[in-house]
Amino acid sequence: MTTTDSTGDGERFEDQLERLEEIVASLEDETVGLEEALGLFEDGMKLAKSCRARLEEVEQRVLQLLADDGGDGVATAPLNGGDDDDDDDGGEADGSEDSPW
């Protein structure tokens, strides 16, 4: 694969996610001082925003690839943890169905 999984600042998405998990663990540590916690929280918010933006970009890319494929009966649906077992594949992919997007 020729594309890289990096964000706009060159850092890989997985690395950012790992750093975000480290920040959360640090914030849960009761020995972290207020000023350090505030700095960690600020860094975490920036990382979360960057990760969210990257995921949205990937989602748009997947939708574009599905659309470019001609849509030969391919219907998209939000991932909802499998709560709904509606596998009729007859739904429209134009957003007319209930969708969180």
PyMOL CGO cylinders between C-alpha atoms (Angstrom):
from pymol import cmd
from pymol.cgo import CYLINDER

trace = [
    CYLINDER, 0.00, 0.00, 0.00, 1.42, 3.36, -0.97, 0.3, 1, 1, 1, 1, 1, 1,
    CYLINDER, 1.42, 3.36, -0.97, -0.61, 5.58, 1.33, 0.3, 1, 1, 1, 1, 1, 1,
    CYLINDER, -0.61, 5.58, 1.33, 0.43, 6.26, 4.89, 0.3, 1, 1, 1, 1, 1, 1,
    CYLINDER, 0.43, 6.26, 4.89, -1.82, 6.35, 7.91, 0.3, 1, 1, 1, 1, 1, 1,
    CYLINDER, -1.82, 6.35, 7.91, -0.65, 9.69, 9.19, 0.3, 1, 1, 1, 1, 1, 1,
    CYLINDER, -0.65, 9.69, 9.19, -2.37, 12.83, 10.27, 0.3, 1, 1, 1, 1, 1, 1,
    CYLINDER, -2.37, 12.83, 10.27, -1.74, 16.30, 8.92, 0.3, 1, 1, 1, 1, 1, 1,
    CYLINDER, -1.74, 16.30, 8.92, 1.20, 16.80, 11.28, 0.3, 1, 1, 1, 1, 1, 1,
    CYLINDER, 1.20, 16.80, 11.28, 2.90, 13.61, 10.08, 0.3, 1, 1, 1, 1, 1, 1,
    CYLINDER, 2.90, 13.61, 10.08, 2.19, 11.53, 13.17, 0.3, 1, 1, 1, 1, 1, 1,
    CYLINDER, 2.19, 11.53, 13.17, 0.47, 8.17, 12.63, 0.3, 1, 1, 1, 1, 1, 1,
    CYLINDER, 0.47, 8.17, 12.63, -3.13, 7.87, 13.81, 0.3, 1, 1, 1, 1, 1, 1,
    CYLINDER, -3.13, 7.87, 13.81, -2.25, 4.84, 15.93, 0.3, 1, 1, 1, 1, 1, 1,
    CYLINDER, -2.25, 4.84, 15.93, 0.57, 6.77, 17.62, 0.3, 1, 1, 1, 1, 1, 1,
    CYLINDER, 0.57, 6.77, 17.62, -1.79, 9.63, 18.42, 0.3, 1, 1, 1, 1, 1, 1,
    CYLINDER, -1.79, 9.63, 18.42, -4.36, 7.22, 19.80, 0.3, 1, 1, 1, 1, 1, 1,
    CYLINDER, -4.36, 7.22, 19.80, -1.72, 5.53, 21.96, 0.3, 1, 1, 1, 1, 1, 1,
    CYLINDER, -1.72, 5.53, 21.96, -0.59, 8.92, 23.29, 0.3, 1, 1, 1, 1, 1, 1,
    CYLINDER, -0.59, 8.92, 23.29, -4.21, 9.83, 24.04, 0.3, 1, 1, 1, 1, 1, 1,
    CYLINDER, -4.21, 9.83, 24.04, -4.58, 6.61, 26.05, 0.3, 1, 1, 1, 1, 1, 1,
    CYLINDER, -4.58, 6.61, 26.05, -1.41, 7.49, 27.98, 0.3, 1, 1, 1, 1, 1, 1,
    CYLINDER, -1.41, 7.49, 27.98, -2.82, 10.93, 28.75, 0.3, 1, 1, 1, 1, 1, 1,
    CYLINDER, -2.82, 10.93, 28.75, -6.07, 9.43, 30.04, 0.3, 1, 1, 1, 1, 1, 1,
    CYLINDER, -6.07, 9.43, 30.04, -4.12, 7.05, 32.26, 0.3, 1, 1, 1, 1, 1, 1,
    CYLINDER, -4.12, 7.05, 32.26, -2.05, 9.96, 33.59, 0.3, 1, 1, 1, 1, 1, 1,
    CYLINDER, -2.05, 9.96, 33.59, -5.16, 12.02, 34.30, 0.3, 1, 1, 1, 1, 1, 1,
    CYLINDER, -5.16, 12.02, 34.30, -6.60, 9.09, 36.27, 0.3, 1, 1, 1, 1, 1, 1,
    CYLINDER, -6.60, 9.09, 36.27, -3.45, 9.07, 38.43, 0.3, 1, 1, 1, 1, 1, 1,
    CYLINDER, -3.45, 9.07, 38.43, -4.23, 10.90, 41.65, 0.3, 1, 1, 1, 1, 1, 1,
    CYLINDER, -4.23, 10.90, 41.65, -0.63, 12.05, 42.08, 0.3, 1, 1, 1, 1, 1, 1,
    CYLINDER, -0.63, 12.05, 42.08, -0.71, 14.35, 39.03, 0.3, 1, 1, 1, 1, 1, 1,
    CYLINDER, -0.71, 14.35, 39.03, -0.78, 17.99, 40.04, 0.3, 1, 1, 1, 1, 1, 1,
    CYLINDER, -0.78, 17.99, 40.04, -3.39, 20.46, 38.89, 0.3, 1, 1, 1, 1, 1, 1,
    CYLINDER, -3.39, 20.46, 38.89, -1.17, 22.35, 36.43, 0.3, 1, 1, 1, 1, 1, 1,
    CYLINDER, -1.17, 22.35, 36.43, 0.19, 19.16, 34.92, 0.3, 1, 1, 1, 1, 1, 1,
    CYLINDER, 0.19, 19.16, 34.92, -3.33, 17.72, 34.67, 0.3, 1, 1, 1, 1, 1, 1,
    CYLINDER, -3.33, 17.72, 34.67, -4.51, 20.87, 32.91, 0.3, 1, 1, 1, 1, 1, 1,
    CYLINDER, -4.51, 20.87, 32.91, -1.67, 20.62, 30.38, 0.3, 1, 1, 1, 1, 1, 1,
    CYLINDER, -1.67, 20.62, 30.38, -2.38, 16.93, 29.82, 0.3, 1, 1, 1, 1, 1, 1,
    CYLINDER, -2.38, 16.93, 29.82, -6.07, 17.66, 29.37, 0.3, 1, 1, 1, 1, 1, 1,
    CYLINDER, -6.07, 17.66, 29.37, -5.29, 20.34, 26.80, 0.3, 1, 1, 1, 1, 1, 1,
    CYLINDER, -5.29, 20.34, 26.80, -2.97, 17.99, 24.90, 0.3, 1, 1, 1, 1, 1, 1,
    CYLINDER, -2.97, 17.99, 24.90, -5.61, 15.26, 25.07, 0.3, 1, 1, 1, 1, 1, 1,
    CYLINDER, -5.61, 15.26, 25.07, -8.29, 17.52, 23.65, 0.3, 1, 1, 1, 1, 1, 1,
    CYLINDER, -8.29, 17.52, 23.65, -6.03, 18.46, 20.72, 0.3, 1, 1, 1, 1, 1, 1,
    CYLINDER, -6.03, 18.46, 20.72, -5.24, 14.80, 20.06, 0.3, 1, 1, 1, 1, 1, 1,
    CYLINDER, -5.24, 14.80, 20.06, -8.91, 13.80, 20.29, 0.3, 1, 1, 1, 1, 1, 1,
    CYLINDER, -8.91, 13.80, 20.29, -9.84, 16.51, 17.80, 0.3, 1, 1, 1, 1, 1, 1,
    CYLINDER, -9.84, 16.51, 17.80, -7.10, 15.40, 15.42, 0.3, 1, 1, 1, 1, 1, 1,
    CYLINDER, -7.10, 15.40, 15.42, -8.11, 11.73, 15.71, 0.3, 1, 1, 1, 1, 1, 1,
    CYLINDER, -8.11, 11.73, 15.71, -11.77, 12.58, 15.15, 0.3, 1, 1, 1, 1, 1, 1,
    CYLINDER, -11.77, 12.58, 15.15, -10.91, 14.62, 12.05, 0.3, 1, 1, 1, 1, 1, 1,
    CYLINDER, -10.91, 14.62, 12.05, -8.80, 11.78, 10.67, 0.3, 1, 1, 1, 1, 1, 1,
    CYLINDER, -8.80, 11.78, 10.67, -11.60, 9.26, 11.22, 0.3, 1, 1, 1, 1, 1, 1,
    CYLINDER, -11.60, 9.26, 11.22, -14.03, 11.58, 9.43, 0.3, 1, 1, 1, 1, 1, 1,
    CYLINDER, -14.03, 11.58, 9.43, -11.60, 11.84, 6.49, 0.3, 1, 1, 1, 1, 1, 1,
    CYLINDER, -11.60, 11.84, 6.49, -11.33, 8.06, 6.31, 0.3, 1, 1, 1, 1, 1, 1,
    CYLINDER, -11.33, 8.06, 6.31, -15.10, 7.69, 6.46, 0.3, 1, 1, 1, 1, 1, 1,
    CYLINDER, -15.10, 7.69, 6.46, -15.52, 10.12, 3.56, 0.3, 1, 1, 1, 1, 1, 1,
    CYLINDER, -15.52, 10.12, 3.56, -12.85, 8.26, 1.58, 0.3, 1, 1, 1, 1, 1, 1,
    CYLINDER, -12.85, 8.26, 1.58, -14.63, 4.93, 2.12, 0.3, 1, 1, 1, 1, 1, 1,
    CYLINDER, -14.63, 4.93, 2.12, -17.96, 6.42, 1.07, 0.3, 1, 1, 1, 1, 1, 1,
    CYLINDER, -17.96, 6.42, 1.07, -16.31, 7.90, -2.03, 0.3, 1, 1, 1, 1, 1, 1,
    CYLINDER, -16.31, 7.90, -2.03, -14.74, 4.56, -2.92, 0.3, 1, 1, 1, 1, 1, 1,
    CYLINDER, -14.74, 4.56, -2.92, -18.10, 2.84, -2.55, 0.3, 1, 1, 1, 1, 1, 1,
    CYLINDER, -18.10, 2.84, -2.55, -19.75, 5.49, -4.73, 0.3, 1, 1, 1, 1, 1, 1,
    CYLINDER, -19.75, 5.49, -4.73, -16.99, 5.25, -7.37, 0.3, 1, 1, 1, 1, 1, 1,
    CYLINDER, -16.99, 5.25, -7.37, -17.52, 1.50, -7.51, 0.3, 1, 1, 1, 1, 1, 1,
    CYLINDER, -17.52, 1.50, -7.51, -20.87, 2.16, -9.15, 0.3, 1, 1, 1, 1, 1, 1,
    CYLINDER, -20.87, 2.16, -9.15, -22.85, 1.20, -6.10, 0.3, 1, 1, 1, 1, 1, 1,
    CYLINDER, -22.85, 1.20, -6.10, -23.75, -2.20, -7.54, 0.3, 1, 1, 1, 1, 1, 1,
    CYLINDER, -23.75, -2.20, -7.54, -26.29, -2.93, -4.83, 0.3, 1, 1, 1, 1, 1, 1,
    CYLINDER, -26.29, -2.93, -4.83, -23.88, -1.79, -2.13, 0.3, 1, 1, 1, 1, 1, 1,
    CYLINDER, -23.88, -1.79, -2.13, -25.72, -0.08, 0.70, 0.3, 1, 1, 1, 1, 1, 1,
    CYLINDER, -25.72, -0.08, 0.70, -23.96, 1.70, 3.51, 0.3, 1, 1, 1, 1, 1, 1,
    CYLINDER, -23.96, 1.70, 3.51, -25.20, 1.71, 7.07, 0.3, 1, 1, 1, 1, 1, 1,
    CYLINDER, -25.20, 1.71, 7.07, -23.73, 3.09, 10.28, 0.3, 1, 1, 1, 1, 1, 1,
    CYLINDER, -23.73, 3.09, 10.28, -21.89, 0.68, 12.52, 0.3, 1, 1, 1, 1, 1, 1,
    CYLINDER, -21.89, 0.68, 12.52, -24.11, 0.34, 15.55, 0.3, 1, 1, 1, 1, 1, 1,
    CYLINDER, -24.11, 0.34, 15.55, -22.67, -2.65, 17.34, 0.3, 1, 1, 1, 1, 1, 1,
    CYLINDER, -22.67, -2.65, 17.34, -25.00, -5.13, 15.68, 0.3, 1, 1, 1, 1, 1, 1,
    CYLINDER, -25.00, -5.13, 15.68, -28.08, -4.12, 17.67, 0.3, 1, 1, 1, 1, 1, 1,
    CYLINDER, -28.08, -4.12, 17.67, -30.25, -4.09, 14.55, 0.3, 1, 1, 1, 1, 1, 1,
    CYLINDER, -30.25, -4.09, 14.55, -30.45, -7.24, 12.49, 0.3, 1, 1, 1, 1, 1, 1,
    CYLINDER, -30.45, -7.24, 12.49, -31.96, -5.55, 9.44, 0.3, 1, 1, 1, 1, 1, 1,
    CYLINDER, -31.96, -5.55, 9.44, -29.89, -7.20, 6.75, 0.3, 1, 1, 1, 1, 1, 1,
    CYLINDER, -29.89, -7.20, 6.75, -32.31, -6.47, 3.93, 0.3, 1, 1, 1, 1, 1, 1,
    CYLINDER, -32.31, -6.47, 3.93, -29.73, -4.43, 1.94, 0.3, 1, 1, 1, 1, 1, 1,
    CYLINDER, -29.73, -4.43, 1.94, -32.68, -2.73, 0.30, 0.3, 1, 1, 1, 1, 1, 1,
    CYLINDER, -32.68, -2.73, 0.30, -32.20, 0.58, 2.03, 0.3, 1, 1, 1, 1, 1, 1,
    CYLINDER, -32.20, 0.58, 2.03, -31.22, 3.67, 0.18, 0.3, 1, 1, 1, 1, 1, 1,
    CYLINDER, -31.22, 3.67, 0.18, -27.75, 5.10, 0.71, 0.3, 1, 1, 1, 1, 1, 1,
    CYLINDER, -27.75, 5.10, 0.71, -28.94, 8.67, 0.14, 0.3, 1, 1, 1, 1, 1, 1,
    CYLINDER, -28.94, 8.67, 0.14, -29.29, 9.46, 3.84, 0.3, 1, 1, 1, 1, 1, 1,
    CYLINDER, -29.29, 9.46, 3.84, -33.08, 9.03, 3.93, 0.3, 1, 1, 1, 1, 1, 1,
    CYLINDER, -33.08, 9.03, 3.93, -32.76, 6.29, 6.55, 0.3, 1, 1, 1, 1, 1, 1,
    CYLINDER, -32.76, 6.29, 6.55, -32.22, 7.08, 10.19, 0.3, 1, 1, 1, 1, 1, 1,
    CYLINDER, -32.22, 7.08, 10.19, -28.51, 7.75, 10.46, 0.3, 1, 1, 1, 1, 1, 1,
    CYLINDER, -28.51, 7.75, 10.46, -26.30, 9.43, 13.06, 0.3, 1, 1, 1, 1, 1, 1,
    CYLINDER, -26.30, 9.43, 13.06, -24.25, 11.01, 10.21, 0.3, 1, 1, 1, 1, 1, 1,
]
cmd.load_cgo(trace, "trace")
